[in-house]
Amino acid sequence: MAFVQARSFGSEESTSIRSNNHGRGYGRHRDHPRIYNTIPVSQRNKQQSKDKHGRGRGRRQIFYQWWNVEVELTQNIYLQLLEEEENEINELVYDFTDLMIVQEIEAYRETNNMY
């Protein structure tokens, strides 16, 4: 019972015990060793990366402690910036396509003497 509790809390001991189990401590297939073993080795190793506190980097960041909240906030800010940048790029693309259409119309008018 204590082990299960420890794992869900993300304590130091549970991670070390689990990660010795062929890096199965975290990741999507944490509770399904058989599914996990079907992953090719090259991709399997990616799931063993640890952050600076020796925790595995699970996809869902449930295991962040209170001092990691800062990191999460900066990540959110970064994502917002990326989103804004993407929107700007999309606007540019739309502007460009508009320009191309206008040019095409002008060329059509010129060839057909529609001025």
QUIJOZI-V868102 format. One record per residue. N is the residue number from 0. RES is the residue in one small letter. SS is DSSP state (@ for helix, = for strand, . for the rest). NEAR is the number of other ideal C-beta (glycine too) atoms within 10 Angstrom. Layout:
<<N,RES,SS,NEAR> <N,RES,SS,NEAR>>
This chain:
<<0,m,.,5> <1,a,@,8> <2,f,@,12> <3,v,@,9> <4,q,@,10> <5,a,@,16> <6,r,@,19> <7,s,@,11> <8,f,@,10> <9,g,.,18> <10,s,.,14> <11,e,@,11> <12,e,@,11> <13,s,@,18> <14,t,@,20> <15,s,@,11> <16,i,@,13> <17,r,@,18> <18,s,@,17> <19,n,.,10> <20,n,.,10> <21,h,.,12> <22,g,.,18> <23,r,.,20> <24,g,.,22> <25,y,.,23> <26,g,.,17> <27,r,.,13> <28,h,.,16> <29,r,.,15> <30,d,.,9> <31,h,.,11> <32,p,@,11> <33,r,@,7> <34,i,@,10> <35,y,@,18> <36,n,@,11> <37,t,.,9> <38,i,.,15> <39,p,.,7> <40,v,@,6> <41,s,@,7> <42,q,@,8> <43,r,@,17> <44,n,@,11> <45,k,@,11> <46,q,@,20> <47,q,@,15> <48,s,.,10> <49,k,=,14> <50,d,.,14> <51,k,.,6> <52,h,.,13> <53,g,.,10> <54,r,.,20> <55,g,=,20> <56,r,.,14> <57,g,.,17> <58,r,.,9> <59,r,.,8> <60,q,.,13> <61,i,.,9> <62,f,.,19> <63,y,.,17> <64,q,.,9> <65,w,@,6> <66,w,@,8> <67,n,@,15> <68,v,@,10> <69,e,@,10> <70,v,@,12> <71,e,@,11> <72,l,@,10> <73,t,@,10> <74,q,@,11> <75,n,@,10> <76,i,@,10> <77,y,@,10> <78,l,@,10> <79,q,@,10> <80,l,@,10> <81,l,@,10> <82,e,@,10> <83,e,@,10> <84,e,@,10> <85,e,@,10> <86,n,@,10> <87,e,@,10> <88,i,@,10> <89,n,@,10> <90,e,@,10> <91,l,@,10> <92,v,@,10> <93,y,@,10> <94,d,@,10> <95,f,@,10> <96,t,@,10> <97,d,@,10> <98,l,@,10> <99,m,@,10> <100,i,@,10> <101,v,@,10> <102,q,@,10> <103,e,@,10> <104,i,@,11> <105,e,@,12> <106,a,@,10> <107,y,@,10> <108,r,@,11> <109,e,@,10> <110,t,@,8> <111,n,.,8> <112,n,.,6> <113,m,.,9> <114,y,.,6>>
